[in-house]
Amino acid sequence: MRGWRFTFDNNLSDEVALASNASHWETVDLPHTWNAEAASTSNSRPSKRGLGWYHLEFATPTKGARKWLEFGAASIVADVWLNGHKLGQHKGGFTVFRFDVTDVLVPTGRNVLLVKVDNTQPTSDSDRTAIPPLAGDFVIYGGLYRYVSLVTTADAVHFDLSDMGGPGVHAATTSLAGGTATINVRASLKSEARTDASYLVRISLLDRAAQVVRSKEANQRLNAGGRLTVSEDLVVSRPHLWQGIEDPYQYKLVAELLTQDGKALDKVVQDFGIREMRFDPHHGFFLNGRHVPLHGVAMHQESYGKGWAETPRDIDEKLALVKEIGANSIRLGHYPFDRYTLDSLDRMGLVAWAELPVGIGVTTEVPVTIGATGRSVCPRSDATSEFRANAQQQLQEMVHQQFNHAAVAIWSLGNETTYMHKDCLGPWHDNLTPVFRELQALAKREDTHRVTAYADNVTQAQPPVNGNYIDLGGITDVWARNQYPLWYSGPVTRLTNILDAVRIRYPDQPVGISEYGAGSALTHHTDNVMGGPPEVRNPGVPVVYQPEEYASYVHEQVYAKILPTDYLFATYVWNMFDFATGLRNEGDVQGVNTKGLVSFDRKTRKDPFYFYKANWSPDLVTYITSRRYTNRAYPIADVKIYSNADSVELSINDRSVGEMKQEQCLLKTCVFKNVKLDHGANKVMAVGHRGGDTIGDSVEWWLNTRNINIAAGQLTTGFMSGELSLESSINVATDPLVTASTSASRSGELFGSDNFFIGGAGDWLVSKGLDAPTDTTPVQGTDDPQLFKNFRRGSFSYFVPLDDGDYMVTLGFLEPDKDKEIGERVFDVAANGETKLENFDVLRVGKGKYRTVVNESFTTKVSNGFLKLDFTPRLGEALVSNIRIRKQ
């Protein structure tokens, strides 16, 4: 929609704005947001929160008895004036709202529309923006970010447009049995006429050939200025069912309002799919009586460079990628989406999880940080009556507007509302349960045919003790868990343990997984995903190291756990796309959550995308992973290929490596171990065969040096450089998450990621987890502190592939623990069985100086193609920060 004037001005008053002709304001088109610059991968500025003003002049259409202004959405509170008359205010940033403007429009000349849109961050419960969502791990874009239109009715009697943004006609499949479907249709009528009259209401169902399948008529008496609802059942024999992505068949549902002599007054046409959905606590999801495991992705209503101001073309591009990956379900988080998206999901057959924007908390209390841990005092206030009323209003609007969509299976009442409570100190107060019980009761009154859900992150197997968390389990019809094994929440075994235990506690409540995943950066890579712990978040630094290969590992491991868990009704990867957030700087980008399977700009499908495509899509897939790790650190590599082919062949520079059958490829993942690379260019080619079809994929990797550079304890690789031969130099650094560009020593040597190890664990010198570090003492005694950021600890060995010959080995150490005393960490180091360092004590050699570098060198001989370095503890754990190996 063109011709709007816009200004962002927190100091502009209503009176001044109404008096202005807006000639000096910026010209914009809808959809529009004043935070489009936040939708990027390099924006470190906070998004703007405050008042945006929109001004439009337009002529009154000559046709139509009644006229309504319809807003697709306004984020998050909108005040609307037309010709100086205050039409009203709408609170809620995601749903359609309307105003009857019939009596406010001017008959001739220009109408002046003024809209004040407010996305101010609330600071108290009395603020007008203190409505859902109070906060979230996403940007609250402000603006008229969908559309504004003028809706007219031909007559003063019409289907009710005051249906909370809905169509005034609602239909549901109430019975599906014996080859017959019963569809209940409710049509709301409104009279603006001056006299009482009788009318004919006709409800029809048309097939794709526009043939009437079933029709029913009813005479209704409608008083002047009155309303009534007509309810009719359509019984359809041998219905063509909406069967998800397999067959998303839809009829046309047509509601007509006519005079007694057949004159048409109004018509509503809706797509409608006949289907029956059932959720079973033991066997998961059923569509039309058939068991259909839902494997899906979640996404935001956001596009790169546009934020929430998306166009249909943007939405089409996103959903095309969802279709390509082979998902059969989608979680629309964390708020109601637009009608175009819902219409598209209906046509595609994607089963949808729709969500209310109640998240993080229900009060504006700002948690008080306690110490360096970042934990906070728990909120104590109850949700205000205004907050609760608005949450209910937004729920009703979502249900009314999305009721007729076949795709919508679930009304989610909220997401991680207990987030501020789960890590709190101090007294606990349950300000959540009353809110959710009210929402649950309202949802069931509004729609008896769909289930409600909640996306939780704290409910445990046992009831809370002494208020150590707020338990919302058991309130909604179904329940799902946001869980991040191998990322935020420990080993992958915990996932099924938690789900099984909660399922025992709530045996009648179907269970799903509403979020899982891992962050990944397109420029961060690793040779060994076990090299060290991931860096999930590190506030205040420009780069958080999140290798693409580690994200693949997380998805492979979690999917392997959830796939055989047949009681899960649905599982959702978080997220389909990277998205903007004011809470994070992750991976190699600023202000972005990097958990997407596709980059924010949608130009790059990350490696895990193809893992799911190989497992979900019927299309033939063969994809070489780690393709962006082009400058390889080592002359041998494991080559991993995602493929659903019957067999996969691999070659390097046209040299056959071998073939793997599908039965050798767990979860469509074929791994060729210890593949030798050539010096210089390596054309890696994979060819998959299925029946008579063939698909190939190729990448080019470079090995520009004969060095091996390892980083003990480091998850992310640094790249090779220089022209030293393989047998002349090996460098080992120990940062779990250092990229090629950041792992260079000052001497120009580049250190690769940890590899060739057995045992031990990678660790950080300074913690890079969710909590702020308690000790940031800098490294002393080196010009290369980067090489000492991390270390491998425990009892461990390295088996480093080398040509035979004599080598000089230099080990870099420091004592990471300020509480350690001399004599408390003692270990031996042996090379190919010969002890080189005996009873070695880093602190003793370093004269008791904590975090001070110590280097030790020795010579050794390699005669069997590899060097074995053993680090054996005597007291405490052994450790090493970096290793250099050079040919003599």
N, C-alpha and C positions, 0 to 999 in steps of 0.2 A: 504494500500500500504506500503510495508516494505522496509527497507534498507536505509532510509533517515538519514542524519546527520544534527544536529541542534545546533545552539548556539544563545543565546540572548545577544546581544552586541551593545550598543548604540554608541560605539566608533570605531567600525570596519568600515573601509572604503571600498568602492566598489573595489578598486584596490587590497587591501590586501585580501579581500574575494575571488576575482577571482583567485588570485595566490595560494590560500590555497587548500590543498587536503582534508581538513576537518577531518583528521584522529583523531584529538583530540576533535572533537565536539561530543556531545551526540548522541546516536543512538535512533531514534524515528520512529514510524509508523504513517501513516495517517489513519484517521483524527487526527489532533494534534492542541493543543493550549498551549501557555506558561502560561495560567492563569487557568488551571484546578483546582488549589487549591482554587480559588475564588468561585468555585461552591460547597460550603459547608455551613453548618449551624453554624460554629464556627470560620469562618475566619474574623478577624477584620483588616487584613492588606489590603491596597489598591492594586488593581490589577496592574500588570506591564503594562506600556505603553512605547512603544519604538520600537526597531528594532529586528526582529527575522530573522535569516538566515537559509536557507534550502539548502542542497547539496545532489544530487543524481547522481549516475552513472548507465547507462543502455545501452543495446545493441540496434542497429537499427533493427527493424523487416524487414524481407526480402520481405514480401508481401505489396502491396498497392502502388498506383500511387502517391497519395498525402497524406501527414501526418500532423496532427495538434496536438498541445499540448492543452488539455482542462483542465481548472481549475474549480472545482465545486464552489469555492469561496476562497477569501483570505482577511483577515481583517487587515487593511481596504484599504491600498494601496500596490500594488505589483509591483516590478521591476523584470524582468525575463531575464536571460542570458542563452544561450545554446552554449556550446563549445566556450565560450568567446565572443559570438556575442549577443549584446543587442536586444532581441526580442521586447521589449516595456514595457510599464507601463499600469497597469489597476487601476483605482480609483473607489472604491465601494466595500464594504465588503460582499455582499450578493448574487451576481449574477454570472452566468457562464461567463467565457471569454476564448478565444482561440487565438492561434498564429499558423500561417502556418510555419512549420519547415522543409518542404520537402527539401529545398536547404541548410539547416544548419546542418542536421544530417550527421554524418560521415558514409561512406559506410561499414567500418570495424572498429573493436575496440569498445571502450566505449565512449558514449556521457556523457558530464558533464553538468548537469542542476543546476543552482544557482538561488535561488529566495530570494529576500529581501522583507520581509513583514513588514509594518510599521503601528502600531496603536497608534502612539504618540498623546497625547492630544494636539490639536492645541491651540496656544496662540495668533495667529494673523491670519488675513484673507489671508495672503500670504503663510501660511504654506501649504505644499502639502496635509496634512490630514484635511484641513479646508473644508471638504465636508460633506454631510449628512451621518450619523447623527453627529452633533457637540457635542451633549450630550444626556443623557437620563437616566431614572430611571432603568437602567439595566447595566450590565457589558459589556464593549466593549472588548470581548475576541480577542486576536490577534492570527494569525497563519493561516496555511493551514488546516482549520478545516473541510473541506469536502473531496474532492478527487482530484487527478491529474491523467489524463489518456492520452494515445496516440491514437488518432482517425485516422483511415486510410480510404481512398476511393479506390475502385478497379480501377477506371479509372480517367483520367485527366478531364473528364466532369462529373459533379456531382451536386447534390442539394447543394445549397450555404451554406457553413459552416461559412461564415462571416456574419451570420444573427443575430448579437448581442447576441450570445450564444444560439439562437433559433435553431429549427430543419430545417429551410428552407422551411417548408410546414406549412401553416396555414389554418384552416377551421373554419367556423362559420355557424350556422343555421340562414339563412336569412328570412325564411318564414315557418310558421307552421299553416296550415289552411286546412279545408276540407279533413282531413285524409291524407294529403300529406306534406312532409317536403322538403324544398330546402336548400341544403348545398353548400355554396360557398367555393371552395378550391383554394388557391393561392400557387403555387410552384415556388420557385426561383431557377434558374439554373445558374451554373458558369462553364465556359470552361477554362481549362488550356492547351487545345490542341493547336497545331501549325497551324491547318487548320480549315476553316469553314466547317460545316457539318449540316445535318438535323437529327433530333432525334425524337423519339416517346415518349410522356409522357402519362402514363396511371394512372388514378386516380380511385381507387376502394374502395367500402365500403363492408366489410365482417361482417356477423353476428357471434354469438358465436360458431356456428357450422362450421365456416370457409367457409361458402357458400357466394358467391358473390351476394350481394343485388342489387348493381348498379355499373356500371363501365363506364368510358368515356376515349377516347383516343384523342390525338391531336398531329399533326406533327408540329415541330418547327425548324426553322433555327437558329443556334447559331454560331455567329462569333468567330473566334479564340480569346481567351482572353476576351471574352465578357460575359455579364450577361443579363438575361431576366426573366420576371415573367409570368407564365402561370396562367390564371384564368378560372376555369371551375365550372359549377353548376351541382350538382348531385340531381336529383329529386327522392325521395323515397316515394313510396306508403305504407300506413299503417305502418308507422315507429314505432318501439318499443322505447318509450321515456325514457330518463333519468329522473326519478321522485324522486330525492333526496333519503333519507334513505329508503323510501318505496319500491323503485325499481331502483337502480342505474345501469341500463342497459347501456352497452357500446358496440359499434361496433369497428372493426379495420379499421382504415383509412390507405390505402396503396397507396403510391405514387411511381411509378416506372419510371426510365429513361432507355430507350433502344435505340439501334441502329435501323436503318430502317429495317434491316433483323432480328430483334428480340433478339439480344444479350443484356443481362442485364448489365447495367453500374452502376446503383446505385438504392437503395431502402430506403425509409423512412416509418416506420410503427408507427402509433400513435393510442392510444386509443381515442375514440371519442364518446361523448354522445350527442344525439339529444335532445335539450331542448330549451325552450323559457322562458325568465325571464322578469318580469315586476314589476316596483315599482310604487305604486299608492299613492298620497299624502293623500288620505282619507281612504284607506282600506289596505295599507301595501303591502306585497310581494305576487306575483303570480308566480307559476311555472307551465308552460304548461297550462295556463288558470285557474289553481286551486289556491285558496287562501291558502297560507301556512305561518302561523305565524312563524317567525324564532326565536327560543330560543336557544341561544348558549353560548359558553365559549370562552375566549381568551387564548392564550398561547404563550410562547417564544420557540425558538429553543434551548433548554437547558436541560441538564441532570445533575443530582447530581454527583459531582466528575469528570465531563467531560466538563462542560460548553457547548460551541457550537460544540465541537468535538463529535457529536452524531453518533451512528451507526444505521442502519435500525432496529435492535432489540430494541434499545432505543425508536425510534419513534413508533414502533409497540406497545410497552408497554404504551406509552402516549395515543395513539389514541384508544387503547382498553378501557382505562378508560373514554375517551370521549364518546365512544359508549355505555359503561355501564351506564353512567349517563343519557343517552337518549337525548343528544343534537342533533339538526338537522342542526346546523350551527357552524362555527368556525371563530374567528377573528385571523388572523396571524399577530400578532403585535410584533414589530413595523418596519418591514423590510421584504423583499422578502424571502420566505422559499425555501428549496431545492426541486428538482424534485420528490424525493422519497415520501416526505410528500404530495405533490400535487397529485401524482399518487394514493396514499392511500386514499385521500379525494374523488377522483373520484370514486374509487371502493366502498367506504363506503356510498356515497351519501350525504356527508356533504357539504352544501352550504358555500363557503369560501369568506371571506373578505380579500383581499390581499392588502398589504400596502407598500408605499414608505417610506424610512427612513428619512423623513423630520420632525423633531420634536424639541421642545424647542425653537429654534431660527434659524435665517438664517445668523447671523454674530457671530464672536467669541468674541465680546465685553463681558467682564466679568462684571456682575452687581456689583455695589459698595454698600455694606451694609450700611444702614442708621440707626444708633441707635440700640436699643435692639430688635426692631420689626422684623429685618431681611428683611424689604422691601428694594427695590433697585432702583437705578436710571435707567430709561428706556434706552434701546439701541437706538442709533441714526443713525447708519450707514445702508446704503442699502446693500443688498446682492451683493457680487462681481459677475462679469461676469463669473468667474471660478466656483463659487458655483452654480449659476443658470444653467450653462451648464452641470455640473455634475449631478445635480438633474434631469435634462431632460434626460441625458444619462441613469441614473439608472432607470428612468421611462420607457424608451424605452426598455431596457434590460428586465425589469420585464414583460412588455407586450409581447414582442417577445417570451420569454421563457415559459410563462404560458398561452399563447393565446389558445391553444388547450384543456385546461383542463375544462371539463364540470363543475367541482365544483366551479370554480372562477366566482363569480357574480359581484364583486365590485373591482374597482381600487381606493384605498384610497390614496389621495395625501399627507396626513400628519396627525400628531397627536399633539395636544396641542402646536402648534407652537407659540401661544400667551402667553405661560406660563410666560415668563419673563416680559411680558408687563402688565399683569392683575393687579399686585400689586405694580406697579412702582410709584416712585415719580418723579417729574421733568417734563420737556417737552416731549411730545409724538411725535413719528415719525413712520409712517406706512411703514415699510420695508418689509411687508409680502404680501399685496394684489397684487403688480405687479408679484411677484414670482408665486403665486397661479393661477393668471389668465393665465400666460404662461403655467404652467403645465396642467391646464384644457384644454386649446386649443390643446396642444400636445397630451394629452390622447385621445381626441375625434378624432384627425386625425389618431392616431395609431389603435384605436378600436372604431368603430361606434356602436358596439353591446352591450357593457357593460356600466354601469353607473359609474360615479366617486363619491367619497365621501370624507368627511373630518370629523375627530374626534375632536370636539371642546370642550372647557371648559369655554368660556367666553361670547359667543354671547347672547345678551339679547333681551327682547321684543321690546325695543326701540332703535333707532340708537344712537351711542355714542355721548355724549355731551362733548365738549372741549377735545376730544381725551382721554376719560377715559378708553377706551379699543379699541383694533383693531378688527373689525368685519369682519370675513371671511364668514359669512352666505350668501347664495345665489350664491356663485361662482360655487360650484360643483353641480352635478345632484341631489344627495341626501345629507343629512346632519345628523350627529349624535352627541350626547352629552355624554361627560364623566361626570357623576354626581354621587356624593356619599352622599345621604341622610343618616342622623344618624351617619355619620362618619366625613367627612370634611365639609359638606354643609347644616347643619341645619335639620329641620324636614322633614319628608317624604312628606308632603303635597306640599313642594316647587317643587318637581320633576315634577309633572303633571302641576303645575302652570307655570313653566318655559317652558315646552314643548308646552303646549297649546298656550302660549303667542307668542313664536317664530313661531309656526305654523301659527298663524294669520298674523304675519309679513311677512312670506314667504309661502303663501298659496299653491303655486305650487311645493314646494320642499318636497318630502317624508322625514319623520323624523324617526330616530331610537335612541337607547341608545347604545353607543359603550363601555361604562364601567360603572359598579356599583359593590359595594362589601364592604368588611370590613376585617380588619386583625384579625387573631385568632392564639392563641398559644395552643398547645396540653396540656400544663401543667397549664394553667390558667383557672379558673372556677368561676362561680358565682351561687348563689341561686336565685338572683333576678336581671334581666337585667336592671331594673329601679333604681338600687341602686346608681348609679352615672354616670357621663359622661365617655365615653371611653377615653383611652389614645392613640390617633392616632399616635403621634410621640413625642419623647422626646430625642433630640440629646444629646449625652454626657453621657448617663447613660447606664448601662449594661443590664437592663431589662425594657421593656415597656409593661405594663400590658394590655393584650388583650384577655379576656376570650372567649373561644370557644362558650359558650352559647350566648354571646352578638352578635357574628358574625351571628349565626343562627337567632337571632331576627331581625337583619338588613335585611338579605335575605328574611325572611318571610314578613316583612313589605313592602319592596320595591317591591317584586314580586306581592304582593296583589294590589299594585297601578298600576303596568304596565300591568298586565294580562288583565284587561278589556279595556285598551287603544288600541283599535283595529286599529288605524291608524299607529301604529308603525310598520315599516317594519322589524325590528330586534332588539333584546336586547342581550347584551353580558355581562356575569359575568366576572369581572376582579379579579382573574385569575383562570385558571384551576389548576395551580400548584404554590406553593411558588417558588420564583426565587431570584437569587442573584442580589444585587445592591450595589453600593458603597455609596449610599446616606442614608442608613437606618440601624439602629439596632432596631429591633422590636420584640415584643412578647418575647419569651424565646430563641431567636437565634440572631446571629450577622451577619450583612451584608446581610440580607434577607428581601424581601417584603413578608409579611405573609398573603396576601389576597387570597392565593390559597385555593381551595376546597380540594386539596390533598397536603400532605406534600412534601417538596422539594425532598426527597428520594423516593417518590411515595409509601411508605410502609403503609401510613395511610390515609384513606379517612376520612376527618373531618365531623363533624355533618352536616354542610350545604350541603355537597355532597349528602347525603341521602334525604334531603329536595327536591332537584331537581330530584333525581332519582325517588322518589315517585310520583312527579308531571309529569315527562317527559317520564319515561321508561314504556313500556308495561309489563315488568317483575313484578312479585308480590314482593312487598317490605314491610317489617315490621322491623323497626329499632328503638331501644331505644336510645334516645339522652343523652348527658351528661354522657356517659359511663365511661369516663376517670376521672371523679370526684368520685373517689372510696372511699375516707375517708370522709364521709358526716358530715356536720357541725350541722345539725338539725335532730330531730327525726320525722319530717314531711317534705314531699317534693312533689312538683308537678312533676309528671312523664310524660314526653312528648315523643310521639312516632310518627315517620313519617311512614305513611302506606297508600298504595292505595288499601288495602283490603276492602271488603264489611263490615267487622266487625273486631274489635280487642278486645281480652280479655287480662286482666292484672292480675297477681298474684304476691304476695310477700311471699317467703318461702312456696310456694304451697297453700297459703291462697288467695282465690279469692278477688280481689279488685272490679272488675266489667267489663262491656263490653261497648264499644262505637261503634255505627254505623257510616258508612262513612259520612252520612249527618250531623253528629255531629262534624266532623273533618274538620275544615276550611283549605283549601289548603293542604289536606292530612296530617294534623297535629292534632293528637289526644292528648288531655291533660287531664290526671287524676289528679284532684286537691286534695291537702292536704292528700296525702297518708302517712299512718303511717309506720315508719320503726321500726324494732326490734333492741334491743341492740345486738351488735355483727354483725354476717354475715347476709346479706339480699340478697337472690337470687331473682332478679327481672326478671320476665318472661312475654313476650308479644307474643301472637299468633294471626296471621291474617288469615282470611278465605275469599276466593273469589271463588265462585262456588264450585267445588269439591277440590280445591287446598288449602293447608295450608302452612304457613311459620311462623317460630318462631324465636325469638331473646331473648337472656338472658344476663344479666350483674350481677356482684356481687358488692354490695356496703357494706361498713362497717360503723357501728356506734359504736365507741370504747369508748364513754363516754356518760354520761347522761347530759352533759352541753348543753346549747345553746349559741353560740358565734355569735354575730351580729356585723357588721361594718357599722354604720350609715354613709351614703354618699359613701360607698365603693361598687364598682361594682364587684370586684373579691374576692372570698372567701378565708379565711384561714381555715385550717382543724382543727378538734377537736383533743385534746390530753388529757391525764390524765384519772383518774377513778372517778372523782366527779360525783355525781348523777345529773340528770336533774334538780331536784328541789333545788339543792344546789348552782348552779353557772350559771350566764349568763354573757358573756362578749361581749361588743359591741364596735368595732373599726370603724373608719370612713374614711378609705382610699378607694377611688373608685376603685382602681386597685391594690390590694395586694394579692399575692398568699399565699398558705399555708405555704410555706417555708420562706416567708419573713415577715409574719405578726405576728410572735411570739414576745411577750414581753420578757423583760429580766428576768422576774420572771418565765418564762416557760409557761405562759398562751398563748393560741393561739386564735386569734380573727377572726371570720367569716365575711362574707360580709353582707352588709346592707339588712335587711329583716324585715318583719312584720310592715312596716311603712305605713302611709297614709299622703300624702301631703309633702311639702317641696321639696328640691332639693339637691342632692349630689354635693359637690364642692371640689376643690383642695385648699390646702393652698398655694402651688406654682403651677402656671399654667403648664399644660403638653400638651398644644395644639401645633399648628404649629409655633407660635411665641415664641421666647425666653422669659423667665420670667423677669419681671421688678423688682421683689423684691424676694430675696432669703434669707431673714433674718431667721436664725435658730431658732428652738423651744428651749425655756429655761424652766428650772424648772422640768425636768423629765429625768429619765434614759431611757425612752421609747419614743423618738421623733417620731418613726414609727407610734405610735398609734394616733398621732396628725397631720398626714400629710393631713388629709381630715376631712370633717365635713358635717353635714346636716344642712341646713339653711331654714328659712322661718317660716311658721306656720304648725306644723306637729304633728303627734301622732305615738306611737308604741303600737301594740297589741301583746304582747309577750306571747306565750303559756307556762303555768307553772302549776305544781301541786299546789293544795291549800296549804297555810302555810304562815309563816312570813319570810320576805326577807329584806336584806340590799341592797340598791341601791346606787352605786357610779357613779356619772357623771363626765366626764372629759371635761373641756372647755379650750379654749383660744380665745383671740380676734385676728382674722386673718387680720384685716384691719388697717394699720398703720395710716390712716387718721381719724379713729374714736376717739371721745373724750368721757370721762366719761359722762354718762347720755344720750348718743345717741343710745345705744342698751340696752333695758330693756325688760325683759320677765318673765313670770311665768312658773313654772313646777309643774304639778299635777300628782299624782299617784292614779289611780282608783277614780278620782274625788276629791281627797283631795290635796289642795295646799301644796306643800313641799318647793318650792322656790318662793318667792314673790318679785316682783320688782327686779329681779336678774340682776345685771350688772357685767359682767365678768371683765371689766376694773377696776371698783371700788374695787371689791374684790381683784383683782391682783395688786392693788395700782398703777394703770395707766400704767402697763408694758405690752407692745405690744408683742404678741406671747409668752406669759408666761403662763404656765399651772396652772389651778385652778381646784381642785377636791372638789366636794360637795357630802356628803353622807346623807341618811335618811333611815328609816325603813318603811315598808308597809306590808299590809296583802293581800293575794290573796285568794279569796273564790269562784270564778266562772270559774277557769281554765285558766285565762290569766291576765296579768298585763297591764293596759292601762296607758301609760305615755303621757301626753299632754304638748307640748311646745307652749305656746301662747304669741305672741309678744304684748308688750305695746308701745314701741318705736323701730323702726327699725325691724330687723328680729331676731327671736330666732335662737339658734344654739346649737349643741352638737358635741363633737369630739369623745367620746367613752362612753360606758356604761358597768358597771359591776353589776350583780345581784347575790346575794348569799343567800342561805337558812340559816335561823337562827336556 
